[in-house]
Amino acid sequence: MEKILNAEEILMIKKTPIVRAYNSDKEGYKGKNYRIYAFGEKAFAVHEDEDFHKEFTNGNLAKVMIVLNDEGQWSYANHNTFDQLIRVAGKSAELEAVKLGAVKVKPVDEAQLNALG
């Protein structure tokens, strides 16, 4: 199960002073750390290499995806920044403009105008 935290909820995320080392020999984890963040009574870990930390500090997080496991523990999954959402909105607007440009305008006669009221 997943939960998406949005902008106002993200303001309620607290960066804790807890940083722990991974107890793993897997590539990408060996010798690495993770930081604990809190949201209400729940907590989740974020790998030290994630951009989440920088975006959290900059106040640029727009959405944060948290995954809930069967035991009710939270795990950070992904995030979107305001910069990303603005880029997507701009590209979407460009696409709509292209679609509108493809519409052929046909002249109307007086009868059609009068029918409009």
C-alpha positions in Angstrom: 0.0 0.0 0.0 1.3 3.5 -0.7 0.5 7.0 0.5 1.3 10.2 -1.3 2.1 13.2 0.9 1.3 16.5 -0.7 2.7 20.0 -0.2 1.0 20.9 3.1 1.6 17.4 4.6 5.2 17.6 3.6 5.6 20.6 5.8 4.8 18.2 8.7 7.8 16.0 7.9 10.5 16.4 10.5 14.2 15.7 9.8 15.5 13.8 12.8 19.1 13.7 13.9 19.1 9.9 13.6 21.6 8.7 10.9 22.3 5.0 10.8 24.7 2.7 8.9 23.2 0.0 6.7 23.9 -3.5 8.0 24.3 -4.9 4.5 27.0 -6.1 2.1 24.8 -5.4 -0.9 26.1 -3.0 -3.6 24.9 0.5 -3.0 24.3 -0.1 0.8 27.7 -1.4 2.1 29.4 1.5 3.9 26.4 3.8 3.3 24.0 5.5 5.8 20.4 6.4 5.9 18.6 9.2 7.7 15.3 8.9 9.6 12.5 11.3 8.9 9.3 11.5 11.0 5.7 12.2 10.0 3.5 12.2 13.1 4.0 9.0 14.9 5.5 7.2 11.9 9.0 7.3 10.6 10.8 6.4 7.4 14.4 6.1 6.2 15.9 7.8 3.3 19.2 6.6 1.7 22.1 9.1 1.9 22.4 9.3 -1.9 18.8 10.3 -2.5 18.0 13.9 -3.8 15.2 13.9 -1.2 17.6 15.4 1.4 18.5 18.4 -0.8 15.0 19.0 -2.0 13.6 18.7 1.6 16.1 21.4 2.7 15.3 23.6 -0.2 11.5 23.3 0.3 11.1 22.0 -3.2 9.3 18.8 -2.4 5.8 18.8 -3.9 4.9 15.1 -3.4 6.4 12.3 -1.5 5.5 8.6 -2.0 5.6 6.4 1.1 5.1 2.7 0.9 3.4 0.9 3.8 4.4 -2.7 4.3 2.2 -5.4 5.9 3.6 -4.7 9.3 2.6 -1.0 9.0 6.2 0.2 8.6 6.8 3.1 6.3 9.4 3.2 3.6 10.4 6.1 1.3 9.7 5.3 -2.3 10.0 8.4 -4.4 9.2 12.1 -4.7 8.4 14.9 -7.1 9.6 18.4 -6.9 7.8 21.6 -7.7 10.4 22.2 -10.5 9.4 18.9 -12.1 5.7 19.6 -11.8 6.1 23.0 -13.4 8.0 21.5 -16.3 5.3 18.9 -16.8 2.6 21.5 -16.7 4.5 23.6 -19.3 5.0 20.6 -21.6 1.3 19.7 -21.2 0.3 23.3 -22.1 2.6 23.1 -25.2 0.9 19.8 -26.2 -2.6 21.3 -25.9 -1.5 24.3 -28.0 -0.2 22.0 -30.7 -3.5 20.1 -30.6 -5.5 23.4 -30.8 -3.3 24.5 -33.7 -4.3 21.4 -35.6 -8.0 22.4 -35.5 -9.2 23.8 -38.8 -11.3 26.9 -38.5 -14.2 27.1 -41.0 -16.1 30.2 -41.8 -19.7 30.4 -40.6 -22.7 31.9 -42.3 -25.3 34.3 -40.9 -27.8 31.5 -40.3 -25.4 29.6 -38.1 -24.6 32.8 -36.1 -28.3 33.5 -35.6 -28.9 29.9 -34.4 -26.4 30.5 -31.6 -28.8 33.0 -30.1 
